[in-house]
Amino acid sequence: MGYWPLSKFKMRTGALKDGEPIKLIYTSTGRNNNNFEFFIHVIAVSQLTGDTVNILTPEITDLTQNDGDEVFRFISDTSSIGRALLINLDDLSPLEKEKDLEKLKKADLSKIKLIIRDKNFDEIADNQHPTVIGWFGRAVDSVNTTINITR
């Protein structure tokens, strides 16, 4: 394990649109990132354009190798949903909600300057693809555009 500086990645806002369907082809491994000390590196392919894009996300907790053919939806860090995803209030007790609301107030993704790196996969991860910051989740109901976030 190691880290890359944020400056290594070519940031391009709009390389993926909110809700755009994507398939994941790589994720860096990482440890618990409760304090948002680093980004996790994800590489995805847009199912609309076929473009390959790097996604820098502050957390991934519910992803398995069986999800390889799953179509996810991208969620930008600047969207209202993206900001709310810093916490998941639905699954928390009232005391936990109060604690996590404080966490949300303190969370500032612009302060993160490191991307966790798995040196064994540099041939994939070290690329020139455009980069966005955000999350990805599963589309549950296309009529209502409900998205379950992979946590």
C-alpha positions as CSV (number, residue, x, y, z in Angstrom):
1,M,0.0,0.0,0.0
2,G,1.0,3.6,-0.6
3,Y,-0.6,6.8,-1.7
4,W,-0.6,9.0,-4.7
5,P,-1.1,12.8,-4.5
6,L,-4.4,14.2,-5.8
7,S,-2.4,16.2,-8.3
8,K,-1.6,13.0,-10.2
9,F,-5.1,12.8,-11.5
10,K,-6.6,14.9,-14.3
11,M,-9.8,16.3,-12.7
12,R,-12.6,16.9,-15.1
13,T,-15.9,17.9,-13.7
14,G,-18.7,16.5,-15.8
15,A,-16.7,13.5,-17.1
16,L,-19.7,11.5,-15.6
17,K,-23.1,13.0,-15.1
18,D,-25.2,12.3,-12.0
19,G,-27.1,9.1,-12.4
20,E,-25.0,8.0,-15.3
21,P,-24.8,4.1,-15.5
22,I,-21.3,2.7,-15.0
23,K,-19.6,-0.6,-14.7
24,L,-16.6,-0.9,-12.4
25,I,-13.4,-2.4,-13.7
26,Y,-11.0,-1.6,-10.7
27,T,-11.0,-0.4,-7.1
28,S,-8.0,0.2,-5.0
29,T,-8.0,-1.6,-1.7
30,G,-8.0,0.3,1.5
31,R,-8.5,0.4,5.2
32,N,-11.2,2.1,7.3
33,N,-11.5,5.7,6.1
34,N,-13.9,7.0,8.7
35,N,-12.1,10.3,9.0
36,F,-11.9,10.9,5.2
37,E,-8.1,10.9,5.2
38,F,-7.8,9.7,1.6
39,F,-9.8,8.8,-1.5
40,I,-10.3,5.3,-2.8
41,H,-9.6,5.0,-6.5
42,V,-12.2,3.4,-8.7
43,I,-12.0,3.0,-12.5
44,A,-15.4,2.7,-14.3
45,V,-16.7,2.6,-17.8
46,S,-19.7,4.7,-18.7
47,Q,-22.5,2.6,-20.1
48,L,-23.7,5.7,-22.1
49,T,-20.5,6.8,-23.8
50,G,-18.1,3.9,-23.4
51,D,-15.6,6.3,-21.8
52,T,-13.3,5.1,-19.1
53,V,-13.2,7.4,-16.0
54,N,-11.4,7.5,-12.7
55,I,-13.7,8.0,-9.7
56,L,-12.2,9.1,-6.4
57,T,-14.6,8.2,-3.6
58,P,-14.2,8.6,0.2
59,E,-15.7,5.2,1.0
60,I,-16.7,1.8,-0.2
61,T,-17.9,-0.9,2.2
62,D,-20.4,-3.1,0.5
63,L,-18.8,-4.3,-2.7
64,T,-17.9,-7.9,-3.6
65,Q,-16.2,-9.6,-6.4
66,N,-19.6,-10.9,-7.5
67,D,-20.6,-7.3,-8.4
68,G,-18.4,-7.4,-11.6
69,D,-21.3,-7.3,-14.0
70,E,-23.4,-4.9,-11.9
71,V,-24.5,-1.6,-13.4
72,F,-24.1,1.2,-10.9
73,R,-25.1,4.9,-11.0
74,F,-22.6,7.7,-10.5
75,I,-23.3,10.4,-7.9
76,S,-21.3,13.6,-8.0
77,D,-19.8,15.0,-4.7
78,T,-21.4,18.3,-5.5
79,S,-24.9,17.1,-5.8
80,S,-27.3,17.3,-2.8
81,I,-27.4,13.5,-2.8
82,G,-23.6,13.4,-2.8
83,R,-23.3,15.6,0.2
84,A,-26.0,13.6,2.1
85,L,-24.1,10.4,1.3
86,L,-21.4,11.4,3.7
87,I,-23.7,9.8,6.3
88,N,-26.6,7.3,6.1
89,L,-29.2,8.5,8.6
90,D,-31.8,5.8,7.8
91,D,-29.8,3.1,9.5
92,L,-28.8,5.0,12.6
93,S,-30.2,5.4,16.1
94,P,-31.1,9.0,17.3
95,L,-27.8,9.2,19.2
96,E,-25.8,8.0,16.2
97,K,-27.7,10.4,13.9
98,E,-26.6,13.4,16.1
99,K,-22.9,12.2,16.0
100,D,-23.0,11.6,12.2
101,L,-24.6,15.0,11.6
102,E,-21.5,16.5,13.3
103,K,-19.4,14.3,11.0
104,L,-21.2,15.7,8.0
105,K,-20.6,19.3,9.1
106,K,-16.8,18.6,9.4
107,A,-16.5,16.6,6.2
108,D,-14.9,18.6,3.5
109,L,-13.8,16.4,0.6
110,S,-11.7,19.3,-0.8
111,K,-9.2,18.8,2.1
112,I,-8.4,15.2,0.9
113,K,-5.1,15.3,-1.0
114,L,-4.2,11.6,-1.0
115,I,-5.4,8.6,-3.0
116,I,-4.8,5.1,-1.6
117,R,-2.7,3.0,-3.9
118,D,-2.2,-0.7,-4.4
119,K,1.3,-0.9,-6.0
120,N,0.4,-4.4,-7.4
121,F,-2.1,-2.8,-9.8
122,D,-0.2,0.3,-11.0
123,E,-0.4,-0.9,-14.6
124,I,-4.2,-0.4,-14.4
125,A,-4.4,2.4,-11.9
126,D,-1.7,4.7,-13.4
127,N,-3.6,6.1,-16.3
128,Q,-4.6,9.3,-18.1
129,H,-8.4,8.9,-17.9
130,P,-10.4,11.9,-16.7
131,T,-11.2,12.0,-13.0
132,V,-14.3,12.9,-11.0
133,I,-15.1,12.8,-7.3
134,G,-18.2,11.1,-6.0
135,W,-19.9,7.8,-5.2
136,F,-21.7,5.0,-7.0
137,G,-24.8,3.1,-6.1
138,R,-27.2,0.5,-7.4
139,A,-30.4,1.7,-9.2
140,V,-33.3,0.1,-7.4
141,D,-36.3,1.6,-9.1
142,S,-35.8,3.3,-12.4
143,V,-39.3,4.9,-12.2
144,N,-38.5,6.8,-9.0
145,T,-34.7,6.8,-9.6
146,T,-34.0,5.4,-6.1
147,I,-30.3,4.6,-5.6
148,N,-28.9,2.3,-3.0
149,I,-25.4,3.5,-2.2
150,T,-22.7,0.9,-1.9
151,R,-21.4,1.3,1.7
